[in-house]
Amino acid sequence: MNDAAAFGAALAGLPLVLVCLAFGLVVGSFLNVVIHRLPREESIAWPGSRCPRCERPIRPWENVPVLSWLWLRGRCAGCASPISLRYPAVELATGLLFALTAWRLGATPMLPLWLCFGAVLLAAAVIDAEHRIIPDELSLGGLAAGLVAVPLVRHLGGVPLPDAFLHGAAGAVLGGGLLWSVGFVHARVSAALGRTFEHWPGDGAAHPRPASLDYWVWFPGLGFGDVKLLAMIGAFLGPAGVIETILAASAVGLVLGAALALGRGRWDVPFGFGPALAAGALCALLVPHPTLLGL
């Protein structure tokens, strides 16, 4: 494709990119509700948006993505309490992510699902960074969508239905299975060596035994939420996407870990792996790269 043709193709896709940008800003506003409420086990539907400090309802013109935060100068219009920079940052990040997804992948039947995939990853990353948990509503809800909706939409695009379902199921099993295996083996070796960690097995508690569920799902240094999140990623991206995600997430995690260690002046600071997994999955989806093994 020559330069003129490439420029024309870019212009033709610009309306879709702008629509997705605007839609992403709105979705980002909703993600802020999800990020604030899910870890607190609160309803994301009721009550309406309000200041978490004075509980004053937020008026519609105070809830315009990014612009309202700027207009209010980052403070509640009622009690003047600071509004975290995280709110406009999530809105802007979602808008840019949606725009990039539309630009890279185009107007395909899978685009709505890719946008949902990106939104779930972003919400899971922020929640894990703040609370070191990944709610099941995100990981298992996304896994269900990846195992059911993605194969059906891929089938509409011409992929045989058995192949589409197998692609998602194999990715989910590989993704969840790989991380679970790492956590399980590490836990068993740690128990054999008598090693303990701040959160595992617990103050004064014995190492979990095979008859306990904790023996199978509770590991030192690895949350089971990460296992479920990578299973969800595999359901969307397939087996090759899992490998690509792990490779990219390892690099991102190394950078994040080093940055946290340098910032806090110590090298034993625990942090959630969810942000690295989310970044790795988005790299696998959006960054051009050679495919692995045709999987």
C-alpha positions in Angstrom: 0.0 0.0 0.0 1.5 3.4 -1.0 1.5 6.4 1.2 -1.6 8.0 -0.4 -3.6 4.9 0.0 -2.5 4.4 3.6 -3.5 8.0 4.4 -6.9 7.5 2.8 -7.5 4.4 4.7 -6.6 6.2 8.0 -9.0 9.0 7.2 -11.7 6.5 6.4 -11.3 4.9 9.8 -11.2 8.2 11.7 -14.9 8.5 12.4 -14.9 5.1 14.1 -11.9 6.0 16.1 -13.5 9.3 17.3 -16.7 7.5 18.2 -14.8 4.9 20.2 -12.8 7.7 21.9 -16.0 9.4 23.1 -17.6 6.1 24.0 -14.5 5.1 26.0 -14.6 8.3 28.0 -18.1 7.5 29.1 -17.3 3.9 29.8 -14.3 5.1 31.8 -16.7 7.1 34.0 -18.6 3.9 34.7 -15.4 2.0 35.3 -14.6 4.4 38.1 -17.8 3.3 39.8 -16.8 -0.3 39.3 -13.3 0.3 40.6 -14.5 2.1 43.7 -17.4 -0.2 44.6 -16.6 -3.8 43.6 -13.7 -4.2 46.2 -16.1 -2.9 48.8 -18.8 -5.4 47.7 -21.2 -2.5 47.0 -23.8 -2.4 44.2 -22.5 -0.8 41.0 -26.1 0.1 40.0 -27.5 1.8 43.1 -27.3 4.4 44.6 -26.2 6.9 41.9 -22.8 8.5 41.8 -22.1 10.5 44.9 -19.2 12.0 46.8 -17.7 9.2 49.0 -17.0 11.7 51.8 -20.1 14.0 52.1 -22.4 11.6 50.1 -23.7 14.5 48.1 -25.2 13.2 44.8 -23.2 14.2 41.8 -25.2 16.2 39.3 -25.0 15.3 35.6 -23.0 18.4 34.6 -20.5 17.4 37.4 -20.0 14.0 35.9 -18.8 14.8 32.4 -15.7 12.7 31.8 -12.4 14.5 32.4 -13.9 18.0 31.8 -15.9 18.1 35.0 -12.8 17.2 37.1 -11.0 20.1 35.4 -13.9 22.5 35.8 -14.2 21.6 39.5 -10.4 21.9 39.9 -10.3 18.4 41.3 -12.6 19.1 44.3 -16.1 18.1 45.3 -18.6 20.9 44.6 -20.3 20.2 48.0 -17.6 19.6 50.6 -14.5 20.7 48.6 -12.8 17.4 49.4 -10.1 16.5 46.8 -11.2 14.2 44.0 -8.5 11.7 43.2 -6.6 12.1 40.0 -7.4 8.5 39.3 -10.9 9.4 38.1 -10.0 11.5 35.1 -7.0 9.2 34.5 -9.2 6.2 34.2 -11.6 8.0 31.9 -8.9 9.3 29.6 -7.1 5.9 29.6 -10.3 4.1 28.6 -11.0 6.6 25.9 -7.5 6.3 24.4 -7.6 2.5 24.8 -10.9 2.3 22.9 -9.6 4.6 20.2 -6.4 2.6 19.8 -8.4 -0.6 19.6 -10.6 0.8 16.9 -7.7 2.1 15.0 -5.7 -1.1 15.2 -8.5 -3.7 14.7 -11.1 -1.8 12.6 -14.8 -2.2 12.3 -15.0 -6.0 12.7 -17.7 -8.0 14.4 -15.3 -8.6 17.2 -14.7 -4.9 18.0 -17.4 -4.6 20.7 -16.0 -7.6 22.5 -12.4 -6.3 22.2 -13.6 -3.1 23.8 -15.3 -4.9 26.6 -12.1 -7.0 27.0 -10.0 -3.9 27.3 -12.4 -2.3 29.8 -12.3 -5.4 32.1 -8.6 -5.5 32.0 -8.3 -1.9 32.9 -10.7 -2.2 35.8 -9.0 -5.3 37.1 -5.5 -3.7 36.8 -6.5 -0.6 38.8 -8.4 -2.6 41.5 -5.4 -5.0 41.9 -3.0 -2.1 42.1 -5.1 -0.5 44.9 -6.4 -3.5 46.8 -4.3 -6.5 45.6 -7.5 -8.4 44.6 -9.2 -9.1 41.3 -13.0 -9.4 41.8 -14.6 -12.6 40.4 -17.2 -10.4 38.7 -14.4 -9.2 36.3 -12.3 -12.4 35.9 -15.0 -15.0 35.9 -17.6 -12.8 34.1 -15.0 -12.1 31.4 -14.1 -15.8 31.3 -17.7 -16.7 30.6 -17.9 -14.1 27.8 -14.6 -15.4 26.3 -15.8 -19.0 26.3 -19.3 -18.3 24.9 -19.6 -14.9 23.1 -16.2 -14.8 21.5 -16.6 -18.2 19.7 -20.0 -17.2 18.5 -18.8 -13.9 17.0 -15.7 -15.6 15.5 -18.1 -18.1 13.9 -20.0 -15.2 12.3 -16.7 -14.2 10.8 -16.3 -17.5 9.1 -14.4 -19.6 11.7 -16.0 -23.1 12.1 -17.9 -23.2 15.4 -16.0 -26.2 16.9 -12.7 -24.6 16.1 -13.8 -21.3 17.6 -14.9 -23.0 20.9 -11.8 -25.1 21.1 -9.6 -22.0 20.6 -11.1 -20.2 23.5 -11.3 -23.3 25.8 -7.7 -24.3 25.1 -6.5 -20.7 25.8 -8.4 -20.6 29.1 -7.1 -24.0 30.2 -3.5 -23.1 29.2 -3.7 -19.6 30.8 -5.2 -20.7 34.1 -3.3 -23.9 34.2 0.1 -22.4 33.7 -0.2 -19.9 36.5 -1.9 -22.4 38.8 1.0 -24.9 38.2 3.6 -22.3 39.0 1.8 -21.3 42.2 1.1 -24.9 43.3 4.7 -26.1 42.7 6.1 -23.1 44.5 3.8 -23.6 47.4 4.7 -27.3 47.7 8.4 -26.6 47.5 8.1 -23.8 50.1 6.2 -26.1 52.4 8.8 -28.8 52.0 11.6 -26.4 52.9 9.6 -25.0 55.8 9.4 -21.5 54.3 6.8 -19.0 55.4 5.6 -15.7 54.0 3.9 -12.7 55.4 0.5 -13.9 54.3 1.1 -17.6 54.0 0.4 -19.9 55.7 -0.7 -17.3 58.3 0.5 -16.3 61.8 1.0 -19.5 63.7 -0.9 -21.6 61.2 0.4 -24.9 59.7 0.9 -25.3 55.9 -2.3 -26.3 54.2 -2.9 -30.0 53.8 -4.4 -31.8 50.7 -7.8 -32.2 52.3 -8.0 -28.4 52.6 -9.1 -26.2 49.6 -6.4 -23.8 50.5 -3.8 -26.5 49.6 -5.0 -26.2 46.0 -5.8 -22.5 45.5 -3.9 -20.5 48.2 -0.3 -19.9 47.2 2.6 -17.6 48.5 3.3 -14.7 46.2 0.5 -15.5 43.8 -3.2 -14.6 44.2 -5.7 -17.0 42.7 -7.3 -14.0 41.1 -4.3 -13.8 38.7 -5.0 -17.4 37.7 -8.6 -16.6 36.9 -7.6 -13.4 35.1 -5.1 -15.2 32.8 -7.8 -17.9 32.1 -10.1 -15.1 31.0 -7.3 -13.6 28.8 -6.7 -17.1 27.2 -10.4 -17.4 26.4 -10.2 -14.2 24.4 -6.8 -14.5 22.9 -6.3 -18.3 22.6 -3.2 -20.4 23.4 -0.7 -18.2 21.5 -2.1 -15.1 23.1 -1.5 -16.6 26.6 2.2 -17.2 25.8 2.5 -13.7 24.3 0.8 -12.2 27.4 3.1 -14.0 29.8 6.2 -12.8 28.0 5.0 -9.2 27.9 3.7 -9.3 31.4 7.0 -10.6 32.7 8.8 -7.6 31.3 6.2 -5.2 32.5 6.2 -6.8 36.0 9.9 -6.5 36.2 9.8 -2.8 35.4 6.9 -2.2 37.9 8.6 -4.2 40.6 11.9 -2.3 40.1 10.1 1.1 40.1 8.2 0.2 43.3 11.3 -1.0 45.0 13.3 2.1 44.1 10.4 4.4 45.1 10.0 2.7 48.5 13.7 2.0 49.1 13.2 -1.7 49.7 13.2 -4.8 47.5 10.6 -7.0 49.3 7.5 -4.9 48.6 4.7 -7.1 47.4 2.5 -5.9 44.6 -0.3 -7.3 42.5 0.5 -9.0 39.2 -2.8 -8.0 37.7 -1.6 -4.7 36.1 1.3 -6.6 34.4 -1.1 -9.3 33.1 -3.5 -6.7 31.8 -0.7 -4.7 30.1 0.7 -8.0 28.6 -2.7 -9.0 27.2 -3.2 -5.5 25.6 0.3 -5.8 24.1 -0.6 -9.2 22.7 -3.8 -7.8 21.2 -2.7 -4.4 19.9 1.1 -4.3 19.4 2.1 -5.7 16.0 4.3 -8.8 16.4 4.9 -12.2 14.7 2.3 -14.8 15.7 3.4 -17.9 17.6 3.0 -21.3 16.1 -0.2 -20.2 14.3 -2.2 -20.9 17.4 
